[in-house]
């Protein structure tokens, strides 16, 4: 008798996630198991319940994928650094938002899946606040409330991703470079240190 194929938890989660995004949250567990060459009960034995498997497969990572690449501030103009930052946040949201919306439509109790999601947004906001504080220390940003600025940035990107997803538009980065650049220009202009206005008396002299 052939030995069952060995599969990792990550392979199961990837297959479940792809199947849900392709066919919706009501996708048959047997279909998912069939793609992996196992049975539905074998998947449940690994994760306990269908709900637990769904939440684990669809929840974003506890630390957003963009955080690691943006722990430091460099010497480039603020606008350029914000554009790179916004692009990486966009890529993360483009993957996470469809998964979260599938969880919302799954019928799973809201408290269950929302509790599983909670660490990601908190750490993401905290990481962006720290980045803006570093930019302030480098005299690239002038603001007494970088937390509000960070919330506004994440909110603008998140809403644009949701709108694109609901309108069935492509969320590929190449289709959104112009608005991402425009957001970077807007926030750089809003946060950049203000230059002192020239003294009209000196100008006349």
VENDASUL-V841481 format. One record per residue. N is the residue number from 1. RES is the residue in three letters. SS is DSSP state (~ for helix, > for strand, _ for the rest). PHI is phi in degrees with one decimal (none if undefined). PSI is psi in whole degrees, 0 to 359 (none if undefined). Layout:
n={N	N}
res={RES	RES}
ss={SS	SS}
phi={PHI	PHI}
psi={PSI	PSI}
//
This chain:
n={1	2	3	4	5	6	7	8	9	10	11	12	13	14	15	16	17	18	19	20	21	22	23	24	25	26	27	28	29	30	31	32	33	34	35	36	37	38	39	40	41	42	43	44	45	46	47	48	49	50	51	52	53	54	55	56	57	58	59	60	61	62	63	64	65	66	67	68	69	70	71	72	73	74	75	76	77	78	79	80	81	82	83	84	85	86	87	88	89	90	91	92	93	94	95	96	97	98	99	100	101	102	103	104	105	106	107	108	109	110	111	112	113	114	115	116	117	118	119	120	121	122	123	124	125	126	127	128	129	130	131	132	133	134	135	136	137	138	139	140	141	142	143	144	145	146	147	148	149	150	151	152	153	154	155	156	157	158	159	160	161	162	163	164	165	166	167	168	169	170	171	172	173	174	175	176	177	178	179	180	181	182	183	184	185	186	187	188	189	190	191	192	193	194	195	196	197	198	199	200	201	202	203	204	205}
res={UNK	UNK	UNK	UNK	UNK	UNK	UNK	UNK	UNK	UNK	UNK	UNK	UNK	UNK	UNK	UNK	UNK	UNK	UNK	UNK	UNK	UNK	UNK	UNK	UNK	UNK	UNK	UNK	UNK	UNK	UNK	UNK	UNK	UNK	UNK	UNK	UNK	UNK	UNK	UNK	UNK	UNK	UNK	UNK	UNK	UNK	UNK	UNK	UNK	UNK	UNK	UNK	UNK	UNK	UNK	UNK	UNK	UNK	UNK	UNK	UNK	UNK	UNK	UNK	UNK	UNK	UNK	UNK	UNK	UNK	UNK	UNK	UNK	UNK	UNK	UNK	UNK	UNK	UNK	UNK	UNK	UNK	UNK	UNK	UNK	UNK	UNK	UNK	UNK	UNK	UNK	UNK	UNK	UNK	UNK	UNK	UNK	UNK	UNK	UNK	UNK	UNK	UNK	UNK	UNK	UNK	UNK	UNK	UNK	UNK	UNK	UNK	UNK	UNK	UNK	UNK	UNK	UNK	UNK	UNK	UNK	UNK	UNK	UNK	UNK	UNK	UNK	UNK	UNK	UNK	UNK	UNK	UNK	UNK	UNK	UNK	UNK	UNK	UNK	UNK	UNK	UNK	UNK	UNK	UNK	UNK	UNK	UNK	UNK	UNK	UNK	UNK	UNK	UNK	UNK	UNK	UNK	UNK	UNK	UNK	UNK	UNK	UNK	UNK	UNK	UNK	UNK	UNK	UNK	UNK	UNK	UNK	UNK	UNK	UNK	UNK	UNK	UNK	UNK	UNK	UNK	UNK	UNK	UNK	UNK	UNK	UNK	UNK	UNK	UNK	UNK	UNK	UNK	UNK	UNK	UNK	UNK	UNK	UNK	UNK	UNK	UNK	UNK	UNK	UNK}
ss={_	_	_	_	_	_	_	_	~	~	~	~	~	~	~	~	~	~	~	~	~	~	~	_	_	_	_	_	~	~	~	~	~	~	~	~	_	_	_	~	~	~	~	~	~	~	~	_	_	~	~	~	~	~	~	~	~	~	_	_	_	_	_	_	_	_	_	~	~	~	_	_	_	_	_	_	_	~	~	~	~	~	~	~	~	~	~	~	~	~	~	~	~	~	~	~	~	~	~	~	~	~	~	~	_	_	_	_	_	~	~	~	~	~	~	~	~	~	~	~	~	~	~	~	~	~	~	~	~	~	~	~	~	~	~	~	~	_	_	_	_	_	_	_	_	~	~	~	~	~	~	~	~	~	~	~	~	~	~	~	~	~	~	~	~	~	_	_	_	_	_	_	~	~	~	_	~	~	~	~	~	~	~	~	~	~	~	~	~	~	~	_	_	_	_	_	_	_	_	~	~	~	~	~	_}
phi={none	-66.9	-73.7	-64.3	-67.0	-81.9	-130.0	-89.8	-58.9	-65.0	-62.8	-62.7	-65.5	-62.6	-68.1	-62.8	-61.7	-62.2	-68.1	-65.6	-67.6	-83.6	-118.8	100.3	-67.6	-90.8	-53.8	-67.0	-66.1	-65.5	-64.4	-61.9	-62.4	-61.7	-63.6	-95.2	75.7	-130.3	-108.7	-57.2	-58.6	-65.6	-67.7	-67.6	-63.7	-77.1	-115.4	94.5	-137.5	-62.1	-59.9	-62.3	-65.1	-61.4	-63.8	-65.7	-74.3	-102.0	-70.7	-67.4	-63.1	-60.6	-112.0	-52.5	-63.3	-82.1	-62.6	-60.5	-80.6	-132.3	-92.9	-123.1	-115.7	-115.5	-87.3	-67.5	-57.3	-56.3	-58.4	-66.6	-67.9	-66.9	-62.7	-64.8	-63.3	-63.8	-64.1	-69.4	-65.4	-59.1	-59.0	-63.5	-63.1	-61.5	-86.4	-80.0	-60.9	-59.7	-67.9	-66.2	-67.7	-66.6	-62.2	-61.9	-90.3	-77.6	88.0	-69.5	-51.9	-55.1	-63.2	-66.4	-78.7	-67.4	-63.9	-68.7	-84.0	-54.2	-61.3	-59.7	-59.9	-65.1	-70.2	-63.6	-62.8	-61.7	-66.5	-69.9	-60.8	-62.2	-63.5	-67.3	-64.9	-64.1	-62.4	-66.9	-64.9	-90.6	63.5	-93.8	-128.3	-127.9	-158.9	-92.5	-145.5	-71.2	-66.3	-64.8	-61.9	-62.9	-61.7	-65.5	-62.2	-63.5	-64.0	-63.9	-68.4	-63.1	-65.0	-66.0	-65.1	-59.9	-61.7	-62.6	-65.0	-66.7	-88.7	57.4	-91.0	-65.6	-103.0	-58.2	-56.2	-61.7	-87.9	-129.5	-63.7	-65.2	-66.0	-65.8	-66.2	-63.8	-63.5	-62.9	-63.3	-60.8	-71.2	-62.9	-66.1	-72.3	-103.3	-64.4	-57.0	-80.3	-82.4	-64.8	-67.3	-63.6	-75.9	-60.2	-65.8	-66.5	-65.9	-68.7	-70.3}
psi={133	140	144	145	134	129	148	164	321	322	319	314	319	317	319	315	311	322	319	316	333	319	356	165	348	12	143	133	328	325	316	315	321	323	332	354	27	190	161	313	329	323	318	328	327	322	354	296	162	320	314	320	316	312	316	325	326	343	141	162	153	327	116	144	338	345	314	325	353	51	347	162	139	193	358	159	150	320	316	318	323	322	317	318	312	325	317	323	321	313	318	311	323	330	323	320	312	326	316	321	327	320	319	326	359	342	357	142	130	319	327	307	330	325	322	331	340	318	323	303	323	315	325	313	317	320	321	323	315	320	317	326	321	317	325	319	333	10	26	339	141	104	141	359	74	338	320	319	317	316	320	320	308	321	319	316	317	315	322	321	314	316	315	318	315	329	7	35	155	137	11	138	324	337	356	17	321	310	328	320	321	320	319	318	316	309	326	319	322	329	345	145	138	134	143	135	141	143	117	330	319	324	321	329	none}
//
